[in-house]
Amino acid sequence: MQDGGGVSCAVAGEAPAPTPASRCAGAGLLGLTINPPGGEPPAERIGRLVRESPVVIFARRGCCMCHVMRRLLAAVGAHATVIELDEAAEEAAASAAAAATVPALFVGGLPVGGLDGLMGLHLSGHLVPRLREVGALCG
């Protein structure tokens, strides 16, 4: 976890914004700045993180539903940025932004909801086209 507390993420960094090609090549950093200088409020931080990556999951550490979401997205060729929320204020902000509980999935900056929303998109045949639309799929 970076100094300043709050959000931990396995793919944090300050690299340039990724291109679809760099995402497909397995680039390690996604250009996300988790805790910028100046103490950004949780709601603003959540909004910024959602805008910076095409597929974002906000989750608690060890969440089994998050694991299922990641596996389904990976199975169709998309790799989500997973943000683990450590503080109650950030969890509340992420839940409010998604109008759902955590885990909360965003695709292209728009809330999908939790595991139910993701499964609904997948079973209806709308998941892959939506991921293609936001540039989250390779190929």
Steps between C-alpha positions, in 0.01 A plus 500: 500500500628846418549771760187699567286191563173424337519298184738220413540372150732251338525706181574848629747737340543823316568374149337656194142397431491152349402427144294193411817347352699549821219342701506197270878473524465452877638838605540507877405859575172650396581866561290522815597738777343353812590764760593826328655784698253729669274250675227448240158428662380137462208582267725695262766227512243233412370705206852561369597133525186397311581745219867388474437134418248329269411222748516558877390283791483648849518223760594398850815293551426128467155549346394179322249683277781727378703190417214362290461837323871511416497141371198561275651819358832325441321209329355738239836677455466807722710568806345725762679745720410388854501764771488363853325742733644531847291771661127522565477844332648367178280192504195723545611727214554204265166347596319831446666549161389156385159518669589156638710337765864405475625330285402762244586470130540792258542453125588806297434725797142376542382288792408141425430405860630196680533138398129488407544787254805341342329162467192666351712674235684177423193278476317753282792510257573869564823468700749437218358772270510750788859407584595538132328840490717633785820345362539246778535192279805384313450429132 
